[in-house]
């Protein structure tokens, strides 16, 4: 019997990368899973792949759209017959410093990474309270130590960490746990991360520095952490922030040279 036998999980941004790996691992542990995403072609492909492992559904949704969030949560609870786990994984980024990030890109990043997580938490909370379930928020090591080359993404993930903590405080009396995972450099890389004005560059390795553990992280490493937070083993764990970064943030390393930023416009 798997560690999540019978659990009902909704994974946002679950058609590629970390979200897809989490959904696959949840299925392997006995859960039923619904995943969301904006690209219907990717979504249908992910659904077909996931169904080879267990009961899974794709629901099209943009995490920044309140109506789409409500529809996807409602659709998930119907298909899954309730909800035990919400994984807030949908995310986007922009490769630029703070002052070099156009306002529209700032709004896009904050809209998905912070507002989207907030919208999903609000929509899912009554269902999670009914099942005494949990939320898992996928943030980033960039939200812990800040990366100047992806500055606004770092700001958004720092906000996501605090959102997860505040939801733990408010959700506790209802039995709803809320925890945060902060991945480091993980292959496959984040799909929706590119220069200003570019929303999708595909999954790619950036020639990352190797962390102290001796290898670049894998999506499966993050999925394993998500299984723990979703399982009964973590029933007394809430408000926690878990770094899955191979020790990269354990001590100071000069991992990047700050680029010259253009003056604010």
Secondary structure, 3 states (H helix, E strand, C coil): CCCCCCCEEEECCCCCHHHHHHHHHHHHCCCEEEEEECCHHHHHHHHHHHHCCCCEEEEECCCCCHHHHHHHHHHHHHHHCCCCEEEECCCCEECECCCCCCHHHHHHHHHHHHHHHHHHHHHHHHHHHHHCCEEEEECCCHHHHCCCCEHHHHHHHHHHHHHHHHHHHHHHHHCCEEEEEEECCEECCCCCEECCCCCCCCCCCCCCCCCCCCCCEEHHHHHHHHHHHHCHHHCCCCCCEEEECCCCCCCCCCCCCCCCCCCCC
